[in-house]
Amino acid sequence: MAKIIFSAIVCIAMFGSLASAAGGACREANGTAPVSGSCDAYIQCRDGVAEEMLCPDGLLYNEKSTGYPCGYPIDVECTEPSARLQSAQPTDECPHQFGYYRMGDASHCGQFMNCAAGRGFVFDCPVGLAWNPATYKCDWPDQVEGCDAEAFLGFRCPAPAQRSELLGEQEQDYTFHASPDNCQLYFICIEGRPRRIGCGEDQAFNQETKQCDDIENVPNCSADIIEKGAQIKAARLNAAKEPLASPDCPVPNGRFAAGDQCDAYTECLEGVATPKLCPDGLLFHQRTKATGECTYAPYSTCKERARLQPANGTDECPRQFGFYPNGDAAKCGVYRNCAHGVASITKCPEGLAFNEETYQCDWPDLVASCNAEAYLGFNCPAPELVDGISPEVDVSPEGELRYYRHPQTCKKYFVCVNGHPRLYNCGKYLAFNAQSKLCDFYNKVPECYALLKEKQKLKAERTLPVLGQALL
C-alpha cells in the first residue's frame, strides 16, 4: 500500500501541474494528444473534455496509434528533449510493470522475459538466436549488442586463410565450418562472427560440399546419430507405402500412423487398438516403428497423404495449431503462431521471410509466397555488360551474386542472387564498402564517413542548447 501511495504522489508531482492546460489540449472532440515534455503521459479527450492520463509503467504514449494509445518503446518515437518518465514500479521479477527484457549475461543471451502487470513470463529464442532488445526480436547473436556470439554459441571462427595474390582471386565474405560436437550442426562465419545452423534430424553437414546432406554421406557422424537417421528415413519410407489394412496392432503397445489420413493414428495398449486424431493443425509423426507423436507439418513423416480432419478455424487462425503467413506477399516477414485458435504475431529477423514449407525464416527469394522485391523495397538493377560479359558478377553455389549499397543507409546492403535481393546488415559500427564488397570501417568508405561526421555534427548542435539550459 505504501508503494501505491508513493507512486500516486510522484505522479501528482510530475503531471498535476499540467491539468490546468489540459482543457485547451483537445484538437478533436474525441481522441488523444501528447503532453509536452513527457513520453508516457497524454491527454484523453471525450466529447471535448480533456483528462490527463498516464500510460502503464514501461509503456510510452504512441501518438500514431489508432487504438490503445500506449505501446512498447520499440514502436514509439518520443522526440521530446529531456523527456521525463514516471518512476519505475519494479517487482521481484520485472524492472517495469510492462516490457520485454533480456535475461542472462553476454554468454547466455537466448532468453527474454515478457513483463505484464509486473509478472514475468520467460521465453526462449529458437536455438542459435539471441534476444535483441533494440528490435524486440530474436536475432543472429552477432547482430545483438552486448551478446558474445562466440561464448553464446560455444564456437570461435578460425582465422581467415591468407588471401591469395593470384589475379582475380575473390576474398570470401563468409566461410562454413562443421560443429566439433555434432555433425548435424554447422556454423557460418561472417566477418569472423559465427552463426549456428541446423540440418534437421535426418541430415548432417557435409564438409566437402559445404551443405546439408543425407547422414550416410557424412562419415564423421556418431553411431547414435547414424542409427537415428536410418530409423527416421525408414519410418518415412514406411509411412509413404500402402495404408494399413486395419487398425489392428502390429505390436501390443505403440502408436501407428493411419493408412490414409495424416492427422490420424492408432494407439495400441496391450493389443487393444484405439483410433485417435491429432489436435487440429498438427500431423502424426511416425518416429520409429512403434512410437510417434503429433507435431507440426514440416516435422511429420506424412508427406504424400493429403486427407485431414475438417479445419476448426477461428477469426485469427485457419486451424487451431500451426504457423501461418500473414497472407501479404509484400509483408512476408510476419507470421502467426496459432495455439488453441489464438494467434501470436511473430516477426522474422530483418530481411528474412517466413517459409510455410519449413516453418523457418528464410531468404525471401526462396519463399514461394513472398515477393522479395516488394518486401525489401529494392529491385536488383539489370547487369551492365562489357563485351557481353558482366564484370562485377561473383559466382557461388547458389548462382550469380551482385552487391549494392542500401539506398537509405550505409550500414546495410543487398546481395542480388540470380536477380533477386537479399538484405544484409553490417552492424552498428561498420559501413558497406562497395569496392571490396565487404563491411568496413567508416573511415575506409569516404561517402559514408562524410555522412557520419555530418550526423555527429547535427547531434552535437542539438545537444548544446540543452546543456546550456541545464547550466542556467
N, C-alpha and C positions, 0 to 999 in steps of 0.2 A: 504493500500500500504506500509506503514511504517513497518508493521509486516512482510510482504513478503520480503522486503529488508533486514530487520534484520535477518530473518531466513536464507536467502541466504548467508549473511556474516558469520553467525555461521557455516553453512555447509562448506563454503570455508575454514574457520579457522580450522575446525576439520579434514577435509578429503582432502583438497587441497594438503597437503604435501605428500600424498601417490600417487599422479598422476604420479610422475616420476618412481615409481616402478611398475605401472600398466602394462607397456609394456611387462615386463617379467613374468606376472602373469598367462598367458594363458597356462593351462595344455593341453587343446584341442583347435582346431581351433574355435569351436563354443560351448558355454556353459557359466557357471558361476563359480566363485571361491570366497572364503571368503577373507575378509580384516582383517589382523591381528590386534587384539586389538579392534575390533568393532563387535557389534551384528546385526546392521541394515544396514551396508554398504557391498557392494560386487563388484566384477569385472565382467563385461559383456564382453564376447569375441565373436566377429563376424568376421569370416574369418581371425582369428589370430590377430585381432586388439582389444586391451583391452580398455575398458572405465569404469571408476569408476561410480557406481550407488548407490543410496540411497533408501531404502525401504520407503514407506509412513509412516508417523508418527504413531506409535502404533504397527507396524508390524516388524518382525525380519527376517533376511536372513535365509532361510532354504536350507542348502546345499544338503539335501536329496531329495528335490523336483524335479520332472521330468517335471513340468510345470512352472507356475509362481513362481519365486524364493522367494517370500516373504510370510510369514504366521503369524498366531497368535502366541503369545508367548507360549501357551499351547502345540503347535505342534512342537516347535523348541527347540533343545538342543544347547544352546550357552554356551560353556565351557571356553570361553576366560576369564582369570583372570583380574579383574578390567576393564572389557569391558566398553567402553563408548557408549553412545547413542546420537542421535541428540536431540536437545532441543524440549520439548513438544510444540505442536501447538494447545492449547486448544481453545474451543469455549464456548459460553454460555451454551451449552448442554453437551459437552463432554470434558473429560480431555485430550484425544488424538484424532487425526483425525479418527483412526480406533481402534476397540476393543470391548470387552464385559465387562460391568461394573455393579456391584451390586448396587441396589438403596435401599434407606431406611436404618434404623438402625437395631440393633440386634433383635428387636421385629417385624420388617417389612422386612423380607429378602426373600420374594417370588417374587420380581420383579427384572428385569435386563434391561439394555439398550444396544442395539447394535448400535455402532457408525460407520458410514460410511461417509467418506469425511466431518467429523465434524458435521454431522447431527445425532441426537439421535432418535432411534426408541425403544419405551418401550414395553416390553413383560412381560407377567405373567406366572410364572411356574404353572403347574397343582396344584389344591387346595391341600394343605398339604405338598408340596415340596418347598424347598428353593434353591435359585441360589447359586451354588458353584463356586466361582471364581478360585479355584485351578484346577477344571476339566472342566470348561465351560459347566456344565450340571446342570439340576435341580435334586436335591438330597434330601435324608431324612435330615431334619433340624439338627438332632443330629450329622450328619456327616460333617456339614459345620462349619468351624472355624469362629467364630465371630457372629454366629447366636444363639440366645437364644431360643432353641426349645420350652421351656415352655411358654415364653411370646409370641412367634410367633403363637403357636397353641392354646394358652389360656387354657392350661391343665397342671397340675403338677401331676406326678406319685405319688401314695400313697407310704408310706414307706413299704418296703417288710415285709411280715409276718415273725415272728420269726421262724427260721428253727427248724424242729422237730428233737429231739435227737434219734428217732427210727432208728434202724439199717436198712440201705438200702434206707432211705428217700432221694430222689434227690432234690437238690435245683433247682428252676425253672430259666431257662435262660430268660424267658420273661413272662409277665402277660397281661391279657386282661381286659379292663375297658370300660364300656359304657360311651358315652359322656353325660355330665349332661344337655346338651342343646338340643340334637337332637338324637332320638332313632335310626336314620338311620346311625349314625356315631359311631365309637369306636376307642379306642387308644390301641396300643401295646406298652408296656413299656419294653424297652431293656436296662438293666443295669441302670434303673431309669430314662431313657430319653424317651419321648413319640414320637410315630409316628401315624399320623392320617389316618384312613382307612374308606372308604365309602362303604355302602352296595348296593347302587343303589336305583332307585326311587320306586321300588315295594317290597323292603325287608327292614328289620330292624335287629339290633343286639340283639340276644337272650343271656341274661346274664347267663342262665343256661347251654346252650350248647357251649357258647363262640364262636359263629359263626353267620353269617347272616342267617336269616330265613324269612318265609312269615310274613307279617306285622300282620296278625290275630293271630299269635302265640306269639306276643310280647305285653304284656298288658300295658306297660308303655308309649306307643306312644300317641301323642296328637290326638284329634278328627280329626283335619285337615289332618294330615298325614295318619290316618287310612282311611279317606274318599278318599283321593287322591290315595292311594294304591289300594283301591277297584275299583276305576274308571279305573285305568291303567290295572288292572287284567281283568276287564270286557271287556275293549277295545281289549285286546289281544285275549281273548276268542272269541269275535265277529269277529275279523279280521281273525281268523282261520276257521270260518264257511264257508258255501257256498258263492260263489261270488254273488255280486249284480246282479239282473236280468236285470237292465237297469241303464243308468246314471241319471235317474230321482232323484230329490232331496227329501230325507226323511223329511227335514225341509227347509224352504225358503232360509236360509243363513247358510253356513258352508262348510267344506271340508271333503271329504269322500274317503276312500281307494277304489281303483279299484278292481274289482272282481278277476282278475287272474294275476295281474302284480304288483310287489312290489314297483316299482318306478313311478307308475301312480296313479292319483287321480282325483276326480271330484270336481270342485269348483262351489258352488251354490250361486248365488247372486239374491235375490228377486225371487227365484224359477226357475231361468234360469241356466241350468247346462252347464258347460264348461269342457271338458276333458283336463287334463294337465299332463305334465311329470316333474319329479324332475330333477335337473341337473345330468348329467351322473356320477354315482358312489354313489349317495345318494338315500335313500329309504324313502317312505312316512310313517310317524309315526302317527297313529290314537290316539291322546292323550285322547280325550273324544268322546262322540257320534257325536259331530258336529265340533270338532276342531282337527287340525293336522298340521304337517309341515314336510318338507324334512329334514332328518338328516342322520347321519352315521349309517351303517348297525347294529352294536350292540345295538343301542338305538331305533331301529324301532320295531313296533309291528308285522311287516310282517316277519314271521319265516318259514312258510311252502311253500308259493308260490314262485317258483324259477324264473319265467319268468321276464326278464328285457329288457330294450331297448338295441340295439346293442352298444357295447363299442366304445367310441370315444377316444381311447388312443393316447398317444404321445410317443416319444422316451424315456421319463423319467417315464411315468405313464401309467398303464394299463387302467385307466379311468380318467376322468377329476378331480374327487374328491375322497378322501379316504385315508386311511393309509395302507401301504403295506410293507411286509417284503422285505429284500434285496435279498432273494432267496438262500442264502448260509446258510446251517444248522449249519456251524461252526462259523458264524458271525451273530448270530441272535439278538444281542443287538442293531443293527442299523435298522432303518426303514425309509420309505419315507412318508412324509406328502404331498399329492398332492392337489393342488388348482389351478383350471383353467389349468390343464395339466402340471403345473410346480412343480417339486418335491423339497422339502426342506429335507435334510438329518438330522435326529434326532437320538440321542443316549439315550438308557435307562440308568438308574443308574447302576453303575458297578455291574456285577453279575446277572443282570436281563435280560430277553429276551422279545422281542415284541410278544404279543399274538394277532394274527389277529382276533381271535374269539371275544375278549373282548375289543380290542383297548387299552390295558393296558400293562405295563411292568410287567412281571410275572416271577416266578421261571422257569428256562429253562426246568426242567424236566416236567413241566405242559404245555409246549408249544409243540404241535404235530409236528411242522415243525423244531424244534430245536434239535440238538444233544448236550445234556448238557455236555457230556464228552469232545467232540471236542471244544465246545465253551469255556469252563472254563479251558481246558488243564489239566484235572485231572480225573483219573479213581478211583473209590472207591475200595480199596482193599477188597478181599474176607474176610469175618469174620473168626476169629480164634475160633475154637470150643474147649471147655474143657468138656469132658464127654457129648458131643453132645449139649452143651449149649454155646452161645456166651456171655461171661461175661461182655463185655463193652457196650452192647446194651442198649439204652434207648427206651422207648415206648411212642408215642404221638398219638393223634387222626389221624395223617397222616400216621403213621406206625413206623417202626424201625428207630432209629437215631443213627448214629455213628459220632464221631468228629475226625478231622485230621488237624494238622497244615499245613498251606500252605508251600510247599517245598522251596519257594524263599523269604518269608518274615514272620517275627514274628507277624506282625500286622493283618494278615488275616488268616482265617481258613475255612475249608469245613465241612459242616454238610451233611452226606450222608443219604438221606431219601429213604428208600427202595432200596438202592444200587445206587442211582443217586445223584450227588453232587450239593450242593448249596453253594455259596460263601458268607461269612460274613466278615465284616471289624471291627476291634476293635477301629479304630480311630487313632489319631496321637500319643497319649502318652501311649497307652496300648499295651500289647502283649498277645497272646493266651496262656493260661495255659492248657496244655493237661491233667493234672491230675484233675483239677477242672472243666474242660470243659467250662471255662469262660474267658473273657478278664480280665487281671490282670495287676498290676504294674510290670514294667520291673524287679525290684529287687526281685520279687517273682518268676520269671522264669529264673533260672540260665543261661541256654544256650543262651537265648535271651539277658540277661543282659550283658554277655560277648561280644556278637556281637555289642551291643550298645556302650560299652566302647571302643572297637577297632575302631568303626566308628568315634567316637568323637576324638580319638587319631589321626587318619589319617587326619581328618579335621583340627585339630589344627596344625599338621605338615605342611599342605599345606598353612595355613594362616600366619605362622610365617615369611617365606621368603618375602611375600608380604608386611607385616608390616615393615620388615627390610628395604626394598627398599623405602618405603614411608618416613622413618626417615632419609634416606641419603640426 
